[in-house]
């Protein structure tokens, strides 16, 4: 048999992985991907609920300020209401952006955790590690 036609198992320096080890890697990897997907879906649901709640609050605030403006008896009081509303809304939006960034960071961390625990590399393939050899 020529060197080029030898099987991989017969080549020097190559050892066939244990079928049980491969099975554990595959099963654990699949479970890790499912856990990761579930964590990400939960996080996206929470982010979606946060966005919807925030949007509703902002719409309610906009209606309330419109009602206040409709009751104004002077341009000066209307200007003060609008200025106060703009300041308040700017701070609320800034706080909300921070909150959502924190939520997104936590979501990413929770989503990747099962993959890291199982040892998934950057190519989406399971690495051989101590857990697989148990």
N, C-alpha and C positions, 0 to 999 in steps of 0.2 A: 504494500500500500504506500503510495507516495505521501510526502509530507503534507501536501495540499488536500488530500482526500481523507486524512485522519479525522475521526470525530473529535469534537471539542473535549469530550471526557478522556480521550486517549492522549491528548497533548500535554506535555510537561507543564506543571504549574497550574493546572486547571483541576479543580475538584468539583464534583457535582454536589449541589446543595441538597441537604436532607429534605425529603418531601414533607415531613412534618413541620420543619422550619418554614418552608415556603407556604404551607397551608396557614400557619399562624400569622405570617406576614400579610398574606392576602386577606384573611378574615379580619385581622386587626386593622389593616389599612382601610378596608371597606367600612368597618364600624367607625373608624376615626373620621372618614369622609362624611358619613351619615351624621355623626355627632356634630361635626363642624357645620354642616348644612343646617341642622336643626338650630344650633346656636345662632347662626347668622339670620335665619328666618325669624326667630324670636326677637332678635335685636332690631331687624328691619320693621317688624310689626310695632315694636315699642317706639321706634323713630317716627313711623307713620302716625301713630296715635298722638305723639308729641306735636308733630307738625299740624295735624288737624285741630288739636286743642288750641295751639297757639294762633292759628288762623282765625278760629272762631272768636277768641278773646280780642284779637285785633279788629275784627269786623264789629264786634259789640262796642269796643272803644270808639271806633270811627262813627258809629251811629250815635253814641252818647255825646260826642263832641259836636256833631252836626245839630243835635237837638239843643245843646247849649248855645251854639252860634245863632240858631233861629230865634232864641229868646233875648239876644243882645239888644241893648237900646242905644249903644254907641259903637263907633268904629274902634275906639280905644279898647273897650272891653272885648270886642271880637278879636282884635289883634293879640291881646293878652291871653285869651283862651287858646288861640292857635299857637302862639309861642310856647305856652306851657305844654300843650299837647305834643308839639314837635320835640321839645326837650325830653319829655317823659317817654315818648315812643322811641327816640334814639337810644336811650338807656335800656329800655325793654328789649329792643332788637339786639343790642350788644350782649346783654345777659343771655338771651336765647341762643345766640350764635355760640357763645361759650358752652352753654349746656349741651347743645347738639354736637359740638365738637367732642366734648367729653363722652357723650353717649356713643358716638361713632368710634372713638378710640377704644372704649370698653368693648364694643361689638367686635371690632377687629381682633382684640386680644382674646376674647372668649371664643371666637370662631377659629382661630389658629391653634388654640390650646390643645384640642384633641389630636391634631396632626403632629404637633411638636412632641406630645407625649408618646405617640406611636413611632415617630421618627420618619416623617415624610419629608423628602428633600425638595429642593426648589423645582424639580422636574415632575413632581407629583408621584414619584416612585418611592417605595418603602426602602429605607436604609436598613442594613443588617445591624442590629445592636443587641445588647445584653438580654433584653426582654424576649427577643425572638429565639434565643438559644436556651431559654429555660425549659 
